[in-house]
């Protein structure tokens, strides 16, 4: 069981993010996207720093620099996704964001000469195809929103890759706390600069924002950071891409959206992608055949 701690943690992260889709929609009825981003990271920082305040004593220059970099990349990626969504469709925004799955292994190859794992690469491509089948409304046009969202995908890919690299050397809890603080600080600065300082305080507004802050940010990013200590960055990206699948499934269950053949095919492709990356089935079959010769 212990060897699957990374997979289990990241699946839980993707499920939480999937459930967060309805919460985000509800929060947008009361707050601007910039207020939500700042709010969720501020809540995350406050909770984590209160629960793990003793960890802050172990802070040093190395973990500070790495965590601030991760926090800045995370916030910039969220902003690119948010601004991109204003100029493109939600389905294209979701699909282009998930392209980070394919980008992640090439970051290691390009900058660290890390060998590409063919099974993980095939799994990554299958995951992207699965998300395309699941969510993409095909259109031949490309606009500024698509380009910004693609930049956002690169940002998330860099974040996933360097999270895996940094947690091998530093305390994952401390990394999470500092990156939450960094994102909250940047988010608050943007909110003030845009003059969006009036906040709704009624329960209908606060409940979805608190859900995003507590579950989709605090718990989910803590799970992601800790889990990436036990799994490769490409596998992590593939599993995290199931966020779109879980979001669709919870929309069917909670909102009553129609379950379609397209959804079933997309789900099958994504699950197959995880199985290929995780089990390397064909490689094992090949080895078995060689033994029988």
N, C-alpha and C positions, 0 to 999 in steps of 0.2 A: 504493500500500500504506500509505503514511504517514498518509493521511487516515482510515484505518480502525483506527488504533491504539487508539482508545477502545473501539470495538466488540469488537475481538479480546481486549483486556485484560479486559473485563467478562464476555465469554463464558468465558474461562479461569477467572475468579473464580467464576462460577456453577457450572462443572464441578467445580472443587475443592470448593465447598460441597456439591455433590451427592454427591461421593464421601465427604464427611465424615459423611453420615447413618449408615452402618454403624459408623464410628469412634465416633460419639457414643453409639450403642447399646452398644457394647463398653465404653466408658469408664464408662457408668452402672452397669455391673455391679460397679464397684470404688469409685467416687467419688460424692459427692452432686452435684446440678446446680450448686450454688454453688461447690464446689471445682473443678469442671471449668471454669466461666466464669473464675474467678480464675486458675486454672492456665494456661489457654490465652493469656490476655492477658499474664500475667507472662512466659511463654516468648516471646511476640511482642515484648515490650518489650526483653528481654535480648538477643535475636538482633539486632534492628534497631539498638539502641544500640551493640552491639559492631561491627557491620558499618559503620554510618554515623556513628560517634562524632564525626567531624570536622564533620558537619552541625550538631551541637549548639552549636558556637561561634557559629553565625549566629542563635541564638535571641534573640528580642526580645519585648517586652510584647505586641505585636499577635498574633504567631503563638502565643504561650503562651495567651492568653485564648481565642482561637478553637479551638485544639486541645484544651484542657481542657474546653471546652463540648461539643465533638464527642465526646470520650471519656466524659463524664458521660451524654450522651444515649444513646450506644451501650450503656453498661452498664445504664442504667435500662430500655432497651428489651429487653435480654436477660433481665433479671430479671422484667419484666412477662410476657414470653413463657413463661418457666420456671414462674412461679407460676400463670399462666393454664392451663398444660398440666395442672396438678394437679386442675383442676376441669372440664375439657372434654376432648373426644376429640382425639387427635393430628391427625386429618384436618381438624377444624374449626380447630384451632390453626394448622395450616399454611396453610389457606385464608384465615383472617382476617388473618394476618400479611402475606400477599401483597396485601391490599387497599391497602397503602402505594403500590402502583403508580398507583392512581387518585388518591390523596391528593396526591402530589408536585406535579403541575401546578397544583393549586388553591392550594397554599401560595404559589407565585410570583404567582398572580393576585390572591390576597387581600391579601398584604402588600407586593408590589412592583408591582402593576398590570401584571404580565407577561402579554402576550396568549396566550391558549390556542391551541395548535396542534391543529386538529381531527383531523389524521391521527395525531398522537401520543396524543391523547385516545381515539380509536377503538381504537388499538393497545393502550392501557392497559386499557380495558374488556374487549377480547378476551382479553388475557392473564389477567385475573381469571376470566373465564368458563372459559378453558382449564384453569386450576388447579382450579376448582370441579369440572369434569368429571373431572379427573385424580384428585382426592384426597377430595372432600367426600362424607361419608356424610350425606345430608340428614336434618335433624331440625328440628322446629318449635320446640323449646325454646331459650331463651336463658338462660344462667346467668352467674355472676360471672366464671367462667373465660373466657367469650366476651368479656365487657366488658374484662377485663384484656388479653386478646390484641388486641382492637381498639385499645386504648391503646398497646400495643406497636407495632402497625402505624403509628400516628400518629408514634411515636418514630422508627421506622426511616425514615419518609417525611421527617421533619425532618432526620435525619442525612444522607440522600442529597442533599436539596436544599442544605443548607448546606455539605456537602463540596464540591459543584460550585461554590458561591459562593466558598468560602475558597481552594480550590486555584487559582483564577484570580488570586489576590493573593499567596499564600504558597507556600513550598517544600512540595510534597506529601509528600516523605519525612519532613521534620521534623514535619509535621502528624501523620503516621501514628505516629511514635515517641512523641510527647507524648500522643496520645489512647490509645495502648496503655498507657502508664504510668498515666494517669488511671484507666482501666478496671481495671487490675491493682490499683491502690491501693484503689479502692472495693471491688473484689471480695475482696481480702485482709481488709479491714476487716469485711465482712459475714461471711466465714468465721470469723474470730476471735470476732465477736459471737455467732454461732450455736454456738460451741464445737465446730466441725467441724475441729479441728486435727490429727487423726490421719489420715495419708495412707498408702495402700498403695504399696509400692515394688517389688513383683514385676513382671517384664517384661510379663505379660499385662495389667497395669493401666497401666504407663507407656507402652507402645507406642502405644495409641490416643490417649492424652492428648498425647503428643509429636506425633503426626500432626495432631491438632487445633491444637496450638500452632504448629507449623512451617508446615503447609500451609494449613489453614482459617483461620488468624489472621494469621500473619506475611506469608506470600506473598499470600494472597487480599486482605487489606485494603490491602497496599501496592499491589497491582495495581489495586484499586478506586479508591484515592485518586489515583493517577497517571492512570488512564484517564479519570476524570471531568473532567480538565483539557481533554479533547478531544471531549466529547460533552455533549449537553443532559441535564439531570437527569431528565426524563421518559423519554428513551430509555434512560438508565442504569437506571432503575427497572424498565422492561420487560425488559431483558436480564437483570438480576439475578433477576427473578422466575422465570427458567428453572431456577433452583436446584432447585425442586420436580420439574421434568421430569427433570433429570439424576439427581436422587436416586432417582426411580422407575425410570429406565432402568438405573442401576447396580444397583438391587435385583434387577431381572430378570436382568441379566448375572451378577452376583456371588453373589446369594443364591438365584436360581432362582425368583423370583416369576413368576406367570403373565402373559404379554403378552396384553392384552385389547383388544377393540374400543374400550372406554372410554378406555384409555390412548392408543390411536392417535388418537382424535378430539381428546382433550385436547392431545396433542403437536402436531397439525395446527393447532389454534386458536392455540397459543402461538407457533408458527413464523410463522403468518400475521400475528399481532400485530406481531412484530418487522419483518417485511417491509413492512407498511403504514407503520409509524412511520419506518422507515429510508429507503424508496424513494419514499413518497408517490405510489404507482402511479396512483391515479385522477387526481391533479393533473397528472401528466405526460401521461396519455392525453388529458385535456381540452385541454392546451396544444397537443398534436399535432393534435387535431381542429380547433382554431381556425386553425392554420397552413394546414390543407388547405382551409379555406373560401375 
